[in-house]
Amino acid sequence: MSNFKQTALLAVVYSFIIFGTMAISGWVSERNLYDKYIIEFDGIILPYQHYALTVNFYKNVLNFKPLLRKDKSKAIVGFEISSKRHMYLEPANEFSSSTGQTISIKVRNGFDELHSQLVVRSEKPLTRVTKENYLSIKDKGVITRIVKRRWGREFVAYDYEGNRVIFTEYKRKNDYRNRRPLK
């Protein structure tokens, strides 16, 4: 084989390797706008009306790790749901969403044990029930029973603000794609 043919063959092979690597790594085409930028999902903002009840529920019942303000007050500004996933608290007002939000958490292992522990934690009331507050806290701060669905099993934790946290165990890895949108 002549030197020219060897050089041409080597150039073609290297070109295929370079363009193939670029295509596989996504440099040639973008799937969406965020492929251009380094972003990461940080968390959600949860509006509240009753700070103490909200903090007590997520800290003492759901056992989420509090995120503290970095000033002298050390006030709880949110919770760490899992590594790098946060839930921030914001007072509900005319500029923010009202309460009644939904958070979905996928449970990978120990679904039944987690449910049992949360039920036990929720049985101890976080606030004293009186004639004045009975209707506003009735059926709140509770953990539902486990329900079987097409895609797996789930249970819901309702906080005192009307927000809900849905804990789901999927039958198979990608069953979340078969889930119907929440109403």
Secondary structure by P-SEA (a helix, b strand, c coil): ccaaaaaaaaaaaaaaaaaaaaaaacccccccccccccccccbbbbbbccaaaaaaaaccccccbbbbbccccccccccccccccbbbbbcccccccccbbbbbbbbccaaaaaaaaaaaaacccccccccccccccccccccccccccccccbbbbbccccbbbbbbbbccccccccccccc
